[in-house]
Amino acid sequence: MTILTNPPAPPLQTAYRVLEQHPQIIGSRIAMLGLSFGTSVTLRMAVYSQVIKVF
């Protein structure tokens, strides 16, 4: 099993910021869900990202 320890890719953070600032989206209500490999990406975003807030 490979453990990914590096921070999430900048394009994912950029995509989050674009969604957060879109006038038809409530920025504080954006959720992220991952299945299979997406689970590791989602967890990495939650741990390492400067833009994602974990509640």
C-alpha positions in Angstrom: 0.0 0.0 0.0 1.3 3.4 -0.9 0.8 6.2 1.6 0.5 9.6 0.1 1.9 12.3 2.4 2.4 15.2 0.1 -0.2 18.1 0.1 -3.0 18.0 -2.4 -2.5 19.3 -5.9 -2.9 23.1 -6.4 -5.6 22.5 -9.1 -7.9 21.0 -6.4 -7.4 24.1 -4.2 -8.0 26.4 -7.1 -11.2 24.6 -8.1 -12.4 24.9 -4.5 -11.7 28.7 -4.5 -13.5 29.1 -7.8 -16.6 27.3 -6.4 -16.4 29.2 -3.2 -16.4 32.6 -5.0 -19.1 31.7 -7.5 -22.2 34.0 -7.0 -24.7 31.1 -7.2 -22.9 28.9 -4.7 -23.0 29.3 -0.9 -19.2 29.1 -0.2 -19.6 27.9 3.3 -21.7 24.9 2.3 -19.3 23.2 -0.1 -18.7 19.5 0.7 -16.2 17.0 -0.6 -16.8 13.3 -0.8 -14.4 10.7 -2.2 -14.8 7.1 -3.1 -12.0 4.6 -3.7 -8.9 6.7 -4.6 -11.0 9.9 -4.1 -11.1 9.0 -0.4 -7.4 9.5 -0.1 -7.6 12.8 -2.1 -10.4 14.0 0.1 -8.5 13.2 3.3 -5.4 14.8 2.1 -7.4 18.0 1.2 -8.8 18.0 4.8 -5.4 17.6 6.4 -3.1 19.7 4.3 -5.2 22.3 2.5 -5.1 25.9 3.6 -8.5 26.6 2.0 -10.6 23.7 3.3 -12.2 24.1 6.7 -13.0 20.8 8.6 -16.0 20.9 10.9 
